[in-house]
Amino acid sequence: MSELGLESEGFEKGRDALIAAKIESPSSVITGLELPDMRGEELIKQLNKMGEPIPIIVFSSNTDEERRRYLEMQGVVGIVAKTSNWKEDLRKFFL
């Protein structure tokens, strides 16, 4: 994120991200779907329960159409495939 000129705070575990989100009210969240302590879908579900919608972007190696539709129904605003162009794909959401 710093390479894109954006401030960010990183968390390894979904629970840590949820605690921080409750305290800091982030302007957006970027997550993977495989976290050490929970699935990314669970993190997204918990973030959605917090009140005000938070734009969520997901990094995923699985971008099949069914999963994409499911994530979009959960409020995910973007899915970035884990490719060599991920920085450019991510930049589109912030610039």
C-alpha positions as a Markdown table, in Angstrom:
| # | Residue | x | y | z |
|---|---|---|---|---|
| 1 | Met | 0.0 | 0.0 | 0.0 |
| 2 | Ser | 2.9 | 2.4 | 0.7 |
| 3 | Glu | 4.1 | 1.8 | -2.8 |
| 4 | Leu | 0.8 | 3.2 | -4.0 |
| 5 | Gly | 1.2 | 6.2 | -1.7 |
| 6 | Leu | -1.6 | 5.1 | 0.6 |
| 7 | Glu | -1.6 | 4.9 | 4.4 |
| 8 | Ser | -2.5 | 1.4 | 5.7 |
| 9 | Glu | -2.4 | -0.8 | 8.7 |
| 10 | Gly | -1.8 | -4.5 | 8.3 |
| 11 | Phe | -3.0 | -7.4 | 10.3 |
| 12 | Glu | -2.2 | -11.1 | 10.0 |
| 13 | Lys | -5.3 | -12.3 | 11.7 |
| 14 | Gly | -8.9 | -11.5 | 11.0 |
| 15 | Arg | -9.8 | -11.1 | 14.6 |
| 16 | Asp | -7.1 | -8.4 | 15.0 |
| 17 | Ala | -8.5 | -6.6 | 11.9 |
| 18 | Leu | -12.0 | -6.7 | 13.4 |
| 19 | Ile | -10.9 | -5.2 | 16.7 |
| 20 | Ala | -9.1 | -2.4 | 14.9 |
| 21 | Ala | -12.1 | -1.8 | 12.6 |
| 22 | Lys | -14.3 | -1.4 | 15.6 |
| 23 | Ile | -12.0 | 1.2 | 17.1 |
| 24 | Glu | -10.8 | 3.1 | 14.0 |
| 25 | Ser | -13.7 | 2.9 | 11.5 |
| 26 | Pro | -11.5 | 2.3 | 8.4 |
| 27 | Ser | -12.4 | 3.9 | 5.1 |
| 28 | Ser | -11.8 | 0.5 | 3.3 |
| 29 | Val | -10.6 | -3.0 | 4.0 |
| 30 | Ile | -8.4 | -5.2 | 1.8 |
| 31 | Thr | -8.3 | -8.9 | 2.7 |
| 32 | Gly | -7.5 | -12.3 | 1.4 |
| 33 | Leu | -9.8 | -15.2 | 1.7 |
| 34 | Glu | -7.4 | -17.5 | 3.6 |
| 35 | Leu | -6.6 | -16.0 | 7.0 |
| 36 | Pro | -4.8 | -17.9 | 9.8 |
| 37 | Asp | -7.7 | -17.7 | 12.2 |
| 38 | Met | -10.8 | -17.5 | 10.0 |
| 39 | Arg | -12.0 | -17.5 | 6.4 |
| 40 | Gly | -12.1 | -14.2 | 4.6 |
| 41 | Glu | -15.8 | -14.6 | 4.0 |
| 42 | Glu | -16.3 | -14.7 | 7.8 |
| 43 | Leu | -14.3 | -11.5 | 8.2 |
| 44 | Ile | -16.4 | -9.8 | 5.5 |
| 45 | Lys | -19.6 | -11.0 | 7.2 |
| 46 | Gln | -18.5 | -9.6 | 10.6 |
| 47 | Leu | -17.4 | -6.3 | 9.0 |
| 48 | Asn | -20.8 | -6.0 | 7.4 |
| 49 | Lys | -22.5 | -6.3 | 10.8 |
| 50 | Met | -20.6 | -3.3 | 12.2 |
| 51 | Gly | -23.1 | -0.7 | 10.8 |
| 52 | Glu | -21.9 | 1.7 | 8.2 |
| 53 | Pro | -20.8 | -0.1 | 5.0 |
| 54 | Ile | -17.1 | -0.4 | 4.5 |
| 55 | Pro | -15.8 | -0.9 | 1.0 |
| 56 | Ile | -14.0 | -4.3 | 0.9 |
| 57 | Ile | -11.5 | -5.4 | -1.7 |
| 58 | Val | -10.5 | -9.1 | -1.8 |
| 59 | Phe | -7.3 | -10.6 | -3.0 |
| 60 | Ser | -7.9 | -14.1 | -4.4 |
| 61 | Ser | -6.3 | -16.8 | -6.5 |
| 62 | Asn | -9.8 | -18.2 | -7.1 |
| 63 | Thr | -11.8 | -15.7 | -9.2 |
| 64 | Asp | -14.4 | -18.1 | -10.7 |
| 65 | Glu | -17.7 | -16.5 | -11.6 |
| 66 | Glu | -19.7 | -18.2 | -8.8 |
| 67 | Arg | -17.3 | -17.1 | -6.1 |
| 68 | Arg | -17.2 | -13.6 | -7.6 |
| 69 | Arg | -21.0 | -13.3 | -7.5 |
| 70 | Tyr | -21.1 | -14.6 | -3.9 |
| 71 | Leu | -18.5 | -12.0 | -2.8 |
| 72 | Glu | -20.3 | -9.2 | -4.6 |
| 73 | Met | -23.5 | -10.2 | -2.8 |
| 74 | Gln | -21.6 | -9.8 | 0.5 |
| 75 | Gly | -20.7 | -6.2 | -0.4 |
| 76 | Val | -17.2 | -6.7 | -1.9 |
| 77 | Val | -16.6 | -3.9 | -4.2 |
| 78 | Gly | -13.6 | -5.4 | -6.0 |
| 79 | Ile | -11.7 | -8.6 | -6.5 |
| 80 | Val | -8.0 | -8.5 | -7.3 |
| 81 | Ala | -6.5 | -11.6 | -8.8 |
| 82 | Lys | -3.1 | -12.6 | -7.4 |
| 83 | Thr | -1.2 | -11.9 | -10.5 |
| 84 | Ser | 2.0 | -10.1 | -11.4 |
| 85 | Asn | -0.2 | -7.0 | -12.2 |
| 86 | Trp | -1.9 | -6.8 | -8.7 |
| 87 | Lys | -0.5 | -3.4 | -7.9 |
| 88 | Glu | -2.1 | -1.9 | -11.1 |
| 89 | Asp | -5.4 | -3.7 | -10.4 |
| 90 | Leu | -5.4 | -2.4 | -6.8 |
| 91 | Arg | -4.4 | 1.1 | -7.9 |
| 92 | Lys | -7.7 | 1.4 | -9.9 |
| 93 | Phe | -9.7 | 1.4 | -6.7 |
| 94 | Phe | -7.8 | 4.2 | -5.0 |
| 95 | Leu | -6.7 | 6.6 | -7.7 |
